[in-house]
């Protein structure tokens, strides 16, 4: 596979991306925490978009994958800025955002920032406000003290041999980006896909988002037995179906 293309954000970060030209509305895949654009869902969706002649964009946030920067230096705000720059620089016209886990939070931030550029949203185990409601809320007193003392907390990972290192900057910046504490308008078709066997983002997060957001067409699909990866053939087909449904409404 050829090397990805690159562009420089207004903040000076070099982001790697892969772009497929095609008809609109375009689709933009927003990956999760410590994920990259070579994951199963991103590649599958790109192949599907190409087969349909649809425009598609996938990219790595700074500190992720092939993009510049160190992961530990990043924050939700940085990765939101990266996504905003990618959409502004690399796409034209309305886009359907497909956000996985943290990417769902990023998609919601984009919905607040550039609603006129968004044709629809598909959230896959969307994890809004997870730095506050999942990470910080679950830290013990000892862990909170450790973060105050050292600036970070080390957590085990279920997805790699390397532990998660959670920085104080990630937590503090996340507090400036929360979307479930203030009105959240989603003025376009929104589909939230959530597995009932997700150990990282519980169903309660999806139902809270559904209850909190307002808009003309917001639906939640619970998939019995699906886990956080949401990458089985059946789950991938559901993602495509959601994107096609939205495309049919706005295309």
Secondary structure, DSSP 8 states (H G I E B T S, - for coil): ----EEEE-TTS-EEEEEEE--EEEEEEEE--TT--TTSHHHHHHHHHHHHTTEEEEEE--TTSTTSSS-GGG--HHHHHHHHHHHHHHH--S-EEEEEETHHHHHHHHHHHH-GGGEEEEEEES--TTHIIIIIIHH--HHHHHHHHHHSEEEE--SSSSS-EEEEHHHHHHHHTS-SSSS--B--SEEEEEEETT-SSS-HHHHHHHHHH-B-S-EEEEEETT--TT--SHHHHHHHHHHHHHHHHHH-
